[in-house]
Structure formats: C-alpha cells, structure tokens
Amino acid sequence: MLMNHDATWTYDAYIASDSKIANQTVLMIIENMQRIGWGEGELFGVHMALEEAIVNAIKHGNQEDPEKKVHVVVNSTLQEFYLKVTDEGDGFDPDAVPDPTLDENLELGSGRGLMLMRHYMDHVVYNDRGNSLEVTKHRTES
C-alpha cells in the first residue's frame, strides 16, 4: 500500500446514545485509519480504545438516554491518532475505579476497559469532571 505521509483524517460529530450508532462510528473511524496507512497491529489497540470510550460514554455517562449525545472528535495522521469523547453525564473519578488485576477485583465487571486503554494508548486523560476522555496513540509500525 502506498502511504501518504501527509494524509490527515478528521471527524467531529455528536452521535446519539445508541450502541448501533456507536459500532458504526467505530468501524468508520477504523476504515479511515486503514485508508491513510495504519497497520492492523496498531489498529487493534485503537479499535479497543474507541469501543471502550464511546460505549462507556453511552452506557455509563449518558445512561443510554436517547435525548443525550456523545461528542466524538478524531484527528488522525499517519503518525498520530487523537480521540476525544465527551458525554452529557455527571462524570466519574477514573482513579476510583478498582484495579481489575487484583484478586479481590477479578470478579468485578469494571475497570478492564480503562486498564486496556492505558496499556494500548500512549496518553489517556480525563477532564476534572470525568465526562470527557482524551487518548493519543503514536504510530510505531513502519
């Protein structure tokens, strides 16, 4: 595949709090990243982070309220992926999420997505309110 090193792809939209629309949005973003030259190895982590961020915003942030929207912003070049997801919910404290690798938390259904995002992405930060997440991934594959 011939890669355009100057290629940039951006997306900025408010999507409905609907898991079907979330899945369509994730697939569209991944397809566009493939188009500008991102490889499958790096897209695995990006895909997981997209799903976690958008689905969590819909389910936990907006409580699946059809009246609430999720703001999704993506800026992707061949060298860097940036994502910002903001919901209309009350937010949460990501530092209060239990460590899912500890024995006492293995049965809990929360924390794994945040742990995986922190593992696969280079930068993961929430705003003070906890209703907006920014992640960045720097491309390492050549």
Secondary structure, DSSP 8 states (H G I E B T S, - for coil): ----TT-EEEEEEEEES-HHHHHHHHHHHHHHHHHHT--HHHHHHHHHHHHHHHHHIIIIISTT-TT-EEEEEEEEESSEEEEEEE-SS----GGGS--TTSGGGTT-SSSHHHHHHHHH-SEEEE-SSSSEEEEEEE----
